[in-house]
Amino acid sequence: MSIEYELIKDDVTANNIAAHAPFLQKEVIKIHADGFTLGPSVDEDKPNTSKNHWAIILETPRKNIRLSMESRLNERTGEHGVLVLKVLDYFGISNNVVHRQPFSRKCPTIKVQHILDLVFAQGWHKYKMLTTSNGAKKGCRHHIQTMLVGFQSRNWIDSQSDTSKSVEKFLPFVYTRYTDDSRKISIEKRPIDIGRFL
């Protein structure tokens, strides 16, 4: 069973995570940028195309931890945008992922706790998603772009993924599975919607 925490306050224990929770000491082997399909949906910009949701996956030897900026109402900021940490009950890649960019760890040891300490220090858990004219909430790509660049600046990961792509080469796109063959993906360039860090 997956365990979920909303990262609203400014440190681990304030967000109801036990200070000695075993997952905090897990060594991060890779950091993945995962684009999930939300399926075809009506969009004021481009009707009947897929929407993607992007999240960071921290791969550890036995568990994956997902960091995902979601459109929930944040009780602290009063804005839509909650960074959700989920300790996943499966290992490997989700069936809903349409695009993955893996970044291997560069420095000797990074633990989940180190990642969360940086998240809180940089204020990446305080974010207002962009609201479109039809009320949709966007901005998860900008959020994970900021986090990936932050990890790169700490020399935790390279400026390019393991497939030799920089963030600018894979994030400005929407990835859609073909309905007649789910193994085929169409790719369309779409500008990154920018939310606001608070």
C-alpha positions as CSV (number, residue, x, y, z in Angstrom):
1,M,0.0,0.0,0.0
2,S,1.4,3.4,-1.0
3,I,1.9,6.0,1.7
4,E,1.2,9.7,0.9
5,Y,2.3,12.9,2.5
6,E,1.3,16.5,1.6
7,L,4.4,18.7,2.0
8,I,2.8,21.9,3.1
9,K,5.0,22.9,6.1
10,D,8.7,23.7,6.2
11,D,10.3,20.4,7.4
12,V,9.8,16.7,7.4
13,T,8.3,16.2,10.9
14,A,5.9,19.1,10.5
15,N,4.4,17.2,7.6
16,N,3.6,14.2,9.8
17,I,6.6,12.2,8.6
18,A,8.4,10.4,11.4
19,A,12.0,11.7,11.8
20,H,13.3,8.2,11.6
21,A,11.0,6.9,8.8
22,P,13.0,4.2,7.0
23,F,12.4,5.7,3.6
24,L,14.2,8.9,4.5
25,Q,17.6,7.1,4.8
26,K,17.2,5.2,1.5
27,E,20.0,6.0,-1.0
28,V,18.8,7.6,-4.2
29,I,20.3,5.7,-7.2
30,K,18.6,7.6,-10.0
31,I,16.2,10.6,-10.3
32,H,13.6,10.2,-13.1
33,A,11.5,12.8,-14.7
34,D,8.3,11.0,-15.6
35,G,5.5,12.2,-17.8
36,F,2.2,10.5,-17.1
37,T,-0.7,10.4,-19.6
38,L,-4.0,11.8,-18.4
39,G,-5.6,10.6,-21.6
40,P,-7.3,12.7,-24.3
41,S,-9.3,15.6,-22.8
42,V,-10.8,18.9,-23.8
43,D,-8.3,21.7,-23.6
44,E,-8.9,25.3,-24.6
45,D,-5.5,25.3,-26.4
46,K,-5.7,22.0,-28.2
47,P,-8.9,19.9,-28.0
48,N,-8.7,16.1,-28.0
49,T,-5.0,15.8,-27.2
50,S,-3.4,14.2,-24.3
51,K,-2.5,16.1,-21.2
52,N,0.6,15.0,-19.3
53,H,1.4,15.3,-15.6
54,W,5.0,15.4,-14.7
55,A,6.6,14.2,-11.5
56,I,10.0,13.4,-10.0
57,I,10.7,9.7,-9.1
58,L,13.4,9.0,-6.7
59,E,14.7,5.5,-7.4
60,T,16.1,3.7,-4.3
61,P,17.2,0.0,-4.1
62,R,13.9,-1.2,-2.9
63,K,11.3,1.5,-3.2
64,N,10.4,4.4,-5.4
65,I,9.4,7.8,-4.0
66,R,7.3,10.2,-6.1
67,L,7.4,14.0,-5.7
68,S,4.5,15.5,-7.6
69,M,3.2,19.0,-7.7
70,E,-0.6,18.6,-7.7
71,S,-3.5,20.9,-8.2
72,R,-4.9,20.4,-4.7
73,L,-5.8,23.4,-2.6
74,N,-3.0,24.2,-0.3
75,E,-4.3,24.9,3.2
76,R,-1.2,27.0,4.1
77,T,-1.0,29.2,1.0
78,G,-4.7,29.3,0.0
79,E,-3.6,28.6,-3.6
80,H,-3.8,25.5,-5.8
81,G,-0.5,23.7,-5.6
82,V,0.5,20.9,-3.1
83,L,3.8,19.0,-3.4
84,V,2.8,15.4,-2.7
85,L,5.4,12.8,-1.6
86,K,4.2,9.2,-2.2
87,V,6.2,6.2,-1.1
88,L,5.1,3.8,-3.9
89,D,4.0,0.3,-3.3
90,Y,5.4,-0.9,-6.6
91,F,8.9,-0.9,-8.0
92,G,9.7,0.0,-11.6
93,I,7.9,2.3,-14.0
94,S,4.1,3.0,-13.9
95,N,1.9,1.8,-16.8
96,N,0.7,5.4,-17.1
97,V,4.2,6.8,-17.9
98,V,4.5,7.9,-21.5
99,H,7.9,9.4,-21.3
100,R,10.8,8.9,-18.8
101,Q,14.1,10.6,-18.6
102,P,16.5,9.0,-16.1
103,F,19.3,10.9,-14.4
104,S,22.0,8.8,-12.7
105,R,23.4,10.1,-9.4
106,K,26.8,11.8,-9.7
107,C,27.9,12.3,-6.1
108,P,28.8,9.4,-3.8
109,T,25.6,9.4,-1.7
110,I,22.3,11.2,-1.8
111,K,19.5,10.1,0.5
112,V,15.8,10.9,0.3
113,Q,16.3,13.1,3.4
114,H,18.9,15.2,1.4
115,I,16.4,15.7,-1.4
116,L,13.7,16.8,1.1
117,D,16.0,19.1,3.0
118,L,16.8,20.9,-0.3
119,V,13.1,21.0,-1.2
120,F,12.3,22.8,2.0
121,A,15.4,25.1,1.9
122,Q,14.6,26.2,-1.6
123,G,10.8,26.6,-0.9
124,W,9.9,24.2,-3.8
125,H,6.9,23.0,-1.7
126,K,5.3,26.5,-1.9
127,Y,4.0,26.9,-5.4
128,K,0.9,28.4,-7.1
129,M,-0.2,26.6,-10.2
130,L,-1.3,28.6,-13.2
131,T,-5.1,28.7,-13.6
132,T,-6.3,28.7,-17.2
133,S,-9.5,30.4,-18.5
134,N,-11.5,27.2,-18.1
135,G,-10.2,26.6,-14.6
136,A,-7.6,24.0,-15.3
137,K,-4.5,24.0,-13.2
138,K,-1.1,23.8,-15.0
139,G,2.6,24.3,-14.1
140,C,3.9,20.9,-13.1
141,R,6.5,20.9,-15.9
142,H,7.9,24.3,-14.7
143,H,8.0,22.9,-11.1
144,I,10.0,19.8,-12.0
145,Q,12.2,21.8,-14.3
146,T,13.1,24.0,-11.3
147,M,13.9,21.0,-9.2
148,L,16.0,19.2,-11.8
149,V,18.1,22.4,-12.4
150,G,18.5,22.6,-8.6
151,F,19.7,19.0,-8.4
152,Q,22.1,19.8,-11.3
153,S,23.5,22.9,-9.5
154,R,24.3,20.8,-6.5
155,N,26.2,18.4,-8.8
156,W,23.8,15.6,-7.8
157,I,22.9,14.8,-11.4
158,D,24.4,15.7,-14.8
159,S,23.0,18.6,-17.0
160,Q,21.8,15.9,-19.4
161,S,19.8,12.7,-18.8
162,D,21.2,9.2,-19.3
163,T,19.8,9.4,-22.8
164,S,21.8,12.6,-23.4
165,K,18.8,15.0,-23.3
166,S,18.8,18.3,-21.4
167,V,15.7,19.4,-19.6
168,E,15.0,21.8,-22.5
169,K,15.0,18.9,-25.0
170,F,12.2,16.8,-23.4
171,L,10.0,19.0,-21.2
172,P,8.5,21.3,-23.7
173,F,6.5,18.5,-25.3
174,V,3.2,16.6,-24.8
175,Y,3.4,12.9,-25.3
176,T,0.2,11.0,-26.4
177,R,-0.3,7.3,-26.9
178,Y,-2.1,6.2,-30.1
179,T,-5.5,4.7,-29.3
180,D,-5.0,1.9,-31.8
181,D,-1.5,1.0,-30.7
182,S,-0.5,2.0,-27.1
183,R,3.2,1.3,-27.9
184,K,3.3,4.2,-30.3
185,I,3.6,7.8,-29.0
186,S,3.0,11.0,-30.8
187,I,5.0,14.1,-29.6
188,E,3.9,17.7,-30.0
189,K,5.8,20.8,-28.8
190,R,3.8,22.8,-26.3
191,P,5.1,25.8,-24.2
192,I,5.7,25.2,-20.5
193,D,3.1,26.8,-18.4
194,I,4.7,28.7,-15.6
195,G,3.4,28.7,-12.1
196,R,4.8,30.9,-9.3
197,F,6.9,30.0,-6.3
198,L,5.6,31.7,-3.2
